Amino acid sequence: MLAINEEQALLNQIIDQARACRYDPYRWTQIAWDWGHGDLEDAEDVHDWQFEVFEDITEHLQNPETRYQPLQIAVASGHGIGKSAEMGMISNWAMSCFPEARITVTANTDTQLRTKTVPEITKWFRSSITAGWFDTQAQSIKARDPALSETWRLDFTPWSEHNTEAFAGLHNKGRDKILILMFDEGSKIHDKVWEVAEGALTDNDTIIIWLVFGNPTQNSGRFRECFRRFRKRWKTYQIDSRTVPGQTNLKKIKEWEEDHGEDSDFFKVRVRGQFPSQSAKQFIGGNDADGARRRARALKKHQYRFAPIIIGVDPAWTGDDMLEIMLRQGLYSKHLKTIPRNDNDVDVANLIMRYEDEYKADAVFIDGGFGTGIYSVGHSVGRSWQLVWFGSASPDEGYVNMRAYIWGEMKKWLKAGGVIDPRDEVLYQDLIGPETVPRPDGKIMLESKENMKDRGLPSPGRGDALALTFALPVIKEEPEADVPTVKAEEAEADFDPYNR
């Protein structure tokens, strides 16, 4: 009887400690594991970056005003920083300290999930002070109490862009209940999975934490945008492998530095935890697109007002795409209009005519694939618009077709000083999205829009519309005409072409 009472007293003590650590995951790590002994013989404590993540969670949860707002943390890193260990510790803290916790863990591939993510996380559960509370299996970790095993659980869930139902049902509504979603190697998880997962962030009065870890291998996609477009929504970390003692082979890292250089994309991704300037197959790199944004405020009228004004039109090609209209005058570019797919060619043609007249455009180029009806309406009323067939022969033998050629000309324009609106995130993403397709003849070929959609990226309609303005040489009929949005009385020194 005494032994039973002592066992129950110890259990009660652990339960009290777990309850006290509910809003303090780092404190739980000091209770749950025997640092400096056994499997942790060479580890005296968590790493500095892991502690900072714990502190983010603690600060968020201890503040009643933020507690029930989703907390989103993204960690980009070099190799070997202990990210799987962090996932294991956070998972065990949540499952131990919150009754009926719900956690879903996924990874970039099923192999990564099964052979790396699962073994590491389950290792931390089996070595925890609460190991006896849970049934730890290869596909899930559940409370041993049969009455709670379906509501108090962690699931290792493979993803598929064609089957996202597993992520659509991520809910755990209830005050002081917790829902955690973890992505391992997040840069290669399909954008559709990210989109569906966001639906789990809507439960009221629920603690919601979304953690994404990964090597920053790609310069586009949702993981990249946690650090760029959506950075206001995420707490972000970029961890250099060299700053995590005892975790990495510093001799090997030194060899990489000597072989590739510290500023190489190879070293940035694998060691410094930074995104590449340009991925291996990416056609337009982030540096070129970023430069086009930065130059916007410095652009002066005299740098482009002598150039012809050209309008490019990319009609929508499927139901969820948009029709895009862009204008370019020399180094200057401007987004004119986005409208949903419209099968009324007369309405679209009238819209283009209005812009052509308003801006006194010297040429209008329309994608021939879905723009023949629009072109015909314009032609019938005397407009000298031109169709551009993306699949037609390129004027330059170095490109497979006309689409690759006009994107190539646009890339040269960006490198030569072309400017885009820094607020136009759609155009920016369109520019850096397409990849090239390797060919034995060495000619440049862009991936298809269908392939981009398979990678989870939208059709780059706005990028195509801007590229269309490079289809043919254009002669300006009115050399001194300015883009109409520019006020003649503006002092050139104070001129802002985007009227911000």
C-alpha positions in Angstrom: 0.0 0.0 0.0 2.8 2.4 0.8 4.5 1.8 -2.6 1.2 2.5 -4.3 0.7 5.7 -2.3 4.3 6.8 -3.2 3.7 6.1 -6.8 0.5 8.1 -6.8 2.2 10.9 -5.0 5.0 11.0 -7.6 2.4 11.0 -10.4 0.5 13.8 -8.7 3.8 15.7 -8.4 4.5 15.3 -12.2 0.9 16.4 -13.0 1.3 19.5 -10.8 4.7 20.3 -12.6 3.1 19.8 -16.0 0.2 22.1 -15.1 2.7 24.7 -13.9 4.6 24.5 -17.2 1.6 25.0 -19.4 2.8 28.4 -20.5 6.5 27.8 -20.1 7.9 25.1 -22.5 11.6 25.8 -21.5 10.8 25.1 -17.8 9.3 21.8 -18.9 12.5 20.8 -20.7 14.3 21.1 -17.4 11.9 18.8 -15.7 11.1 16.2 -18.4 14.7 15.2 -19.3 17.8 14.3 -17.4 20.3 16.6 -19.1 23.9 15.5 -18.9 23.0 11.8 -18.5 22.1 8.9 -20.7 21.2 9.9 -24.2 21.8 13.5 -23.2 25.2 12.8 -21.7 26.9 15.4 -24.1 24.2 18.0 -23.7 23.9 20.2 -20.6 20.9 22.2 -21.9 19.0 23.3 -25.0 20.8 25.3 -27.7 20.5 29.1 -27.7 18.2 29.2 -30.7 16.0 26.5 -29.2 15.7 28.6 -26.0 14.7 31.6 -28.0 11.9 29.7 -29.7 10.7 28.5 -26.3 10.8 32.1 -25.1 8.6 33.2 -28.0 6.0 30.6 -27.1 6.2 31.6 -23.4 5.8 35.3 -24.1 2.9 34.6 -26.4 1.0 32.3 -24.0 1.6 34.3 -20.8 0.0 37.4 -22.4 -3.8 37.0 -22.2 -4.2 39.3 -25.2 -2.1 37.1 -27.5 -2.7 33.7 -26.0 -5.6 32.8 -28.3 -4.2 34.3 -31.4 -2.2 32.0 -33.7 1.5 31.9 -33.1 3.5 31.2 -36.3 7.2 30.5 -36.1 9.5 29.7 -39.1 13.0 28.5 -38.8 15.3 28.4 -41.8 18.7 26.8 -41.1 21.8 25.1 -42.2 22.2 21.4 -41.6 22.5 19.8 -38.2 21.2 22.5 -35.8 18.8 20.2 -33.8 15.5 21.2 -35.4 14.1 17.7 -35.0 15.0 17.7 -31.3 13.1 21.0 -31.0 10.1 19.4 -32.6 10.3 16.5 -30.1 10.6 18.7 -27.1 7.8 21.0 -28.1 5.6 18.1 -29.0 6.2 16.4 -25.6 5.6 19.7 -23.7 2.2 20.2 -25.4 1.1 16.6 -25.0 2.2 16.5 -21.4 1.0 19.9 -20.2 -2.3 20.2 -22.0 -5.1 17.6 -21.6 -6.5 16.6 -25.0 -3.7 18.3 -27.0 -3.9 17.8 -30.7 -0.7 17.9 -32.8 -0.2 17.1 -36.5 3.4 16.7 -37.9 4.2 16.4 -41.6 7.4 16.6 -43.7 8.5 17.3 -47.3 8.3 13.6 -48.2 6.9 10.4 -46.7 10.4 9.0 -46.5 11.6 12.1 -44.5 8.7 11.8 -42.2 9.0 8.1 -41.5 12.8 7.7 -41.4 13.9 11.0 -39.8 11.1 13.1 -38.3 9.2 10.3 -36.6 12.2 8.5 -34.9 13.6 11.8 -33.6 10.3 13.0 -32.1 9.4 9.6 -30.6 12.9 9.4 -29.0 12.1 12.5 -27.0 8.8 11.0 -25.9 10.3 7.7 -24.8 13.0 9.5 -22.8 10.6 12.0 -21.1 9.4 11.8 -17.6 5.9 11.3 -19.0 6.9 8.4 -21.3 4.4 6.2 -19.5 1.5 8.5 -20.3 1.5 7.8 -24.0 1.4 5.0 -26.5 4.1 5.9 -28.9 3.8 4.3 -32.4 5.1 4.9 -35.9 2.1 6.8 -37.1 0.8 8.5 -33.9 1.4 9.2 -30.3 -1.8 8.8 -28.2 -2.8 9.1 -24.6 -2.9 5.6 -23.0 -6.3 6.2 -21.5 -8.6 4.5 -24.1 -11.3 7.1 -23.4 -9.0 9.9 -24.4 -6.8 8.3 -27.1 -8.7 9.8 -30.0 -8.8 13.4 -28.7 -5.4 13.5 -27.0 -3.0 12.7 -29.8 -0.1 13.5 -32.1 -0.4 12.3 -35.8 2.4 11.9 -38.3 0.6 12.7 -41.5 2.0 12.5 -45.0 0.7 15.2 -47.4 -0.5 15.2 -50.9 -1.5 18.2 -53.1 -4.3 16.0 -54.5 -5.6 14.9 -51.1 -5.5 17.7 -48.4 -8.4 16.5 -46.3 -6.1 15.4 -43.5 -5.2 19.0 -43.0 -8.6 20.4 -43.6 -9.8 18.9 -40.3 -7.2 20.4 -38.0 -9.4 21.8 -35.2 -9.4 21.5 -31.4 -11.8 24.2 -30.3 -12.1 24.8 -26.6 -10.7 27.2 -24.0 -7.2 26.3 -23.0 -7.0 23.4 -25.5 -4.0 23.4 -27.7 -3.5 22.7 -31.4 0.0 22.5 -32.9 0.9 22.0 -36.5 4.5 21.3 -37.5 6.1 21.2 -40.9 9.5 19.6 -41.3 11.5 20.6 -44.4 8.8 23.2 -45.1 10.3 24.6 -48.2 9.3 21.5 -50.2 5.8 21.2 -48.9 3.2 22.1 -51.5 1.6 25.5 -51.4 -1.9 23.9 -51.4 -1.1 22.1 -48.1 -0.1 25.5 -46.6 -3.3 27.0 -47.8 -5.5 24.3 -46.3 -3.5 24.3 -43.1 -4.3 27.9 -42.6 -7.9 26.9 -42.1 -6.9 25.5 -38.7 -6.0 28.9 -37.5 -9.6 30.1 -37.0 -10.7 28.4 -33.8 -11.6 30.8 -31.1 -10.4 30.4 -27.5 -7.8 27.8 -28.6 -4.1 28.0 -28.3 -2.7 27.5 -31.8 0.9 27.2 -32.7 2.2 26.6 -36.2 5.9 25.8 -36.5 7.8 25.4 -39.8 11.4 24.1 -40.0 13.6 23.6 -43.0 16.7 24.2 -45.1 16.0 27.3 -47.3 16.5 25.4 -50.5 14.1 27.4 -52.7 13.8 31.0 -53.4 10.1 30.9 -54.1 7.1 29.3 -52.4 5.3 29.7 -49.1 8.3 28.9 -46.9 10.3 31.6 -48.6 7.5 34.0 -48.2 7.4 33.5 -44.4 10.6 35.6 -44.5 9.5 38.0 -47.1 5.9 38.7 -48.1 4.3 37.3 -44.9 7.1 38.2 -42.5 4.7 40.4 -40.4 2.7 37.3 -39.7 5.7 35.1 -38.7 8.4 35.0 -36.1 11.4 34.0 -38.1 14.8 32.6 -37.4 17.7 32.0 -39.8 20.2 29.7 -38.0 23.8 29.4 -39.1 25.0 25.8 -38.4 28.4 27.2 -37.1 26.6 28.8 -34.2 25.3 25.6 -32.8 28.1 23.9 -30.8 28.5 20.2 -30.9 25.9 19.6 -33.6 27.9 20.0 -36.9 31.1 18.8 -38.4 33.0 22.1 -38.5 35.9 20.5 -40.5 33.5 19.6 -43.3 31.9 23.0 -43.2 35.3 24.6 -43.6 35.9 22.5 -46.6 32.6 23.6 -48.1 33.6 27.2 -47.5 37.0 26.7 -49.2 35.4 24.9 -52.2 32.3 27.0 -52.8 32.9 30.3 -50.9 30.9 31.7 -48.0 28.7 33.8 -50.2 27.8 31.0 -52.6 24.2 29.7 -52.7 25.5 26.3 -51.7 27.0 27.6 -48.5 24.1 30.0 -47.8 21.6 27.1 -47.9 23.6 24.3 -46.2 25.4 26.3 -43.6 24.2 29.9 -43.1 20.5 29.2 -43.2 19.9 31.8 -45.9 17.8 31.5 -49.0 19.7 31.2 -52.3 20.0 34.3 -54.5 18.7 32.1 -57.3 17.7 28.4 -57.3 19.4 26.2 -59.8 16.6 26.2 -62.4 15.0 29.6 -61.5 15.0 31.8 -64.6 14.8 35.3 -63.0 16.6 35.5 -59.7 15.5 37.3 -56.6 18.4 39.7 -56.8 17.2 41.0 -60.2 13.6 41.3 -59.0 14.7 43.0 -55.8 16.9 45.4 -57.7 14.0 46.4 -59.9 12.0 47.2 -56.8 14.7 49.2 -55.1 15.3 51.4 -58.1 11.7 52.6 -58.3 12.1 55.7 -56.2 15.2 56.8 -58.0 13.7 56.5 -61.5 13.5 59.9 -63.3 11.3 61.0 -66.1 14.1 61.7 -68.5 15.2 58.0 -68.2 12.1 56.7 -70.0 9.9 59.5 -71.4 11.5 59.2 -74.8 10.6 55.5 -75.1 7.5 54.0 -76.8 4.5 53.1 -74.6 3.6 49.5 -74.9 0.7 47.5 -73.5 0.8 43.8 -72.9 -2.4 41.7 -72.4 -2.4 38.2 -71.0 -5.9 36.7 -71.1 -7.0 34.2 -68.5 -6.5 30.6 -69.7 -8.4 28.7 -67.0 -11.3 29.5 -64.8 -9.3 30.5 -61.7 -6.7 32.6 -63.6 -6.9 36.3 -64.1 -6.6 38.5 -67.2 -3.7 40.8 -66.7 -2.8 44.1 -68.4 0.6 45.7 -68.1 2.2 48.9 -69.5 5.9 49.6 -70.1 7.7 52.7 -71.2 11.4 52.1 -71.4 12.7 51.3 -67.9 9.3 52.1 -66.4 6.5 49.5 -65.9 3.0 49.8 -64.5 0.2 47.3 -63.7 -3.0 48.6 -65.3 -5.7 46.0 -64.6 -6.6 42.6 -63.3 -10.0 41.0 -64.0 -11.3 37.5 -63.6 -11.6 35.4 -66.8 -14.1 37.1 -69.1 -15.5 35.3 -72.1 -17.1 38.6 -73.4 -14.4 39.6 -75.8 -16.1 42.9 -76.6 -16.0 44.0 -72.9 -12.3 43.1 -72.7 -11.5 44.8 -76.0 -13.3 48.0 -74.9 -11.2 48.0 -71.7 -8.0 47.7 -73.7 -9.1 50.5 -76.1 -9.7 52.8 -73.1 -6.2 52.2 -71.8 -4.7 52.5 -75.2 -6.3 55.9 -75.7 -5.7 57.1 -72.1 -2.0 56.4 -72.3 -1.5 57.1 -76.0 0.1 53.7 -76.4 2.3 53.0 -79.4 1.6 49.3 -79.5 -0.6 46.6 -77.9 0.5 43.0 -77.8 -1.9 40.2 -76.9 -1.2 36.6 -76.1 -2.6 34.7 -79.1 -3.4 31.5 -77.1 -6.6 32.9 -75.6 -6.7 36.4 -77.1 -7.8 35.9 -80.7 -11.4 37.0 -80.0 -10.2 40.1 -78.2 -7.8 40.9 -81.1 -10.6 40.4 -83.7 -12.9 42.9 -81.9 -10.1 45.5 -81.9 -9.2 44.8 -85.5 -12.8 45.3 -86.6 -12.7 48.9 -85.3 -9.4 49.7 -86.8 -7.0 49.0 -83.9 -3.6 47.8 -85.0 -3.1 45.3 -82.1 -0.8 42.3 -82.6 -1.1 38.8 -81.5 1.9 37.1 -80.0 1.9 33.3 -80.1 3.9 31.9 -77.2 4.6 28.6 -79.0 5.8 30.2 -82.2 9.5 30.4 -83.3 11.8 32.6 -81.4 13.7 35.4 -83.2 16.8 34.3 -81.2 17.9 30.7 -81.8 19.0 30.4 -78.2 15.4 30.2 -77.1 13.0 27.3 -77.8 9.9 29.5 -78.5 8.6 33.0 -78.4 7.5 32.9 -74.7 11.1 31.9 -73.6 12.4 34.7 -75.8 10.2 37.5 -74.4 11.0 36.4 -70.9 14.7 36.5 -71.8 14.3 40.0 -73.1 12.5 41.0 -69.9 15.3 39.4 -67.8 17.8 41.6 -69.8 15.6 44.6 -69.1 15.7 43.9 -65.4 19.4 43.6 -65.3 19.8 46.8 -67.4 17.8 48.9 -64.9 14.1 48.1 -65.5 11.8 49.1 -62.6 8.7 47.5 -61.1 6.3 48.8 -58.5 7.7 47.8 -55.1 4.1 47.3 -53.8 3.2 44.9 -56.6 3.7 41.5 -54.9 1.9 39.6 -57.6 4.3 40.8 -60.3 7.3 40.2 -58.1 6.2 36.6 -57.4 5.4 36.0 -61.1 8.9 37.2 -62.1 10.8 34.9 -59.8 8.4 31.9 -60.1 9.1 30.2 -63.5 11.9 27.7 -63.8 13.8 26.5 -66.9 13.5 23.0 -68.4 16.9 21.3 -69.1 17.4 20.5 -72.8 20.1 18.5 -74.5 20.5 21.2 -77.1 21.2 23.9 -74.5 18.3 26.1 -75.6 16.4 28.0 -73.0 12.9 26.8 -72.4 10.5 27.9 -69.6 8.4 25.4 -67.7 4.7 25.4 -68.6 2.0 27.0 -66.6 0.6 23.6 -65.9 3.9 22.6 -64.4 4.0 25.7 -62.2 0.5 24.8 -60.9 1.7 21.3 -60.1 4.5 22.9 -58.0 1.8 24.9 -56.2 2.5 28.2 -57.9 -0.1 30.3 -59.8 0.0 31.0 -63.5 2.4 34.0 -63.9 -0.2 36.0 -65.9 1.1 39.4 -64.8 4.7 38.4 -65.6 3.5 37.2 -69.0 1.7 40.5 -69.7 4.9 42.5 -68.9 7.0 40.0 -71.0 4.6 40.6 -74.0 5.8 44.2 -74.1 9.1 42.9 -75.4 7.7 40.9 -78.3 8.7 43.2 -81.2 10.6 46.5 -81.6 8.2 49.5 -81.4 8.8 53.0 -82.7 7.5 55.9 -80.7 5.2 58.3 -82.6 5.2 61.1 -80.1 8.8 61.3 -78.7 8.0 63.7 -75.8 4.7 62.2 -74.5 4.9 61.3 -70.8 3.0 58.5 -69.1 -0.3 60.3 -68.1 0.1 59.5 -64.4 3.1 61.9 -64.3 2.2 65.4 -63.4 4.0 67.9 -65.6 4.6 70.3 -62.7 6.4 67.8 -60.5 10.0 68.6 -59.9 12.1 65.7 -61.2 14.1 65.5 -58.0 10.9 64.8 -56.1 9.3 62.6 -58.7 7.9 59.2 -57.6 6.7 57.2 -60.6 4.4 55.1 -58.4 2.8 58.0 -56.5 3.3 56.5 -53.1 
